[in-house]
Amino acid sequence: MRRSVRYAVLLVLMCAAWGTTLEAQENAALVIQQVIGEAQVKQGEGQWMQARVGMRLLPGMRVRTGGGGLVKASVGSDMSSLVTLRDGVMDVSEIAIAANNRKAHFMLHSGRIAAAVSGKYNNDFSVRTRTAVAGVRGTEYGVEYSDDEQSNVYVFRGKVDVQSLDALGQPRGQARSVAAGEKVVVRPTGEVSPVAPIAKPDENRFAMQVDKAPEKKDDGKKPDETKDDGKKDGGTSRD
């Protein structure tokens, strides 16, 4: 009788572990939530196919958008972490989603990426270009990679560590910490610029708001006359 009970308990535990493993494998992908304009995806050396809402982008897949195009995707089924590609080409390098092991890494070949990242990623979420890598935990930021191989990193919430990379993709020099409301440039030579304030055009290009206190202006209105637009404090990702 006791042996039968032990076998039953063991079977239940094995089924639970198997179910958890399957769930983690199913979530280990980008899930497209929105497509605007021209956008395609492909696996390895396969053919390009039209990007569609609900499509799963697995590690090793590439996504590209045309001029004015946009692909917005969640990391797994959890909507707390989102990646948006605009006017460019991106590879899904690695995604792992488990209780104690969450990671997501992407390679940006051109264009712009905006990312809203949950704190569940323990400093194991990054966007790479040929010249830089930007790694974060619990933040919102954007990475832009131009044809002249210059990498621009914009931080809208939280902090981002920006590291210059050599021609072999290895780190060189010290990583630079970039805070909310700041941007930094990594030039093709490996030089990392001093941090500078984000300008309004930068916010507009990534469709994000900088997480900083607005300047106080005396508009002659009393506090109760100020219009409530329903927005929360802090930066939000619109796309």
Secondary structure, DSSP 4 states (H G I P E B T S, - for coil): -HHHHHHHHHHHHHHHHHHHHHHHHHHSSEEEEEEESSEEEEETTS--EE--TT-EE-TTEEEEE-TT-EEEEEETT-TTSEEEEEEEEEEEEEEEEETTEEEEEEEEEEEEEEEEE-TTS-S-EEEE-SSEEEEESSEEEEEEE-TT--EEEEEEESEEEEEEE-TTS-EEEEEEEEETTEEEEE-TTS-BPPPEEPPHHHHHHHTB--SSPPPP---S--GGGS----PPSS--B--
